[in-house]
Amino acid sequence: VGINLSCINSCKAKEIYIAVVLKEKLSQGEEYQDNDLVMCTSFGTLINPANVRGSLNALIKKAAVPKIRFHNLRHTYATLLLAKGVNVKVIAERLGHSNIKIALDTY
């Protein structure tokens, strides 16, 4: 399965991502499991949290920065959005908060 790269400058990132995911699914054939996950292995199965932590810790070590929990990245993301002037309502929606008060109280 090929991916049309002629639209790299005009396609939305989501379209490119979907094309890559589709290519991965098709390459797995019948072994691929569609479990309706947001993030999954190349076989469509759950990602082991220990593997995510291990990968993050390896990156932290390589970058020689202070160790953090994976969840801290969520806080960093929200803080960076606020610093860029993104509307608090938008940030709350992206983080899945039920209202903006949670985002305002936290960040």
Summary of the structure (lengths in Angstrom):
residues: 107
radius of gyration: 17.8
end to end distance: 43.8
largest distance: 47.4
contacts: 203
relative contact order: 0.07
helix: 60%
strand: 0%
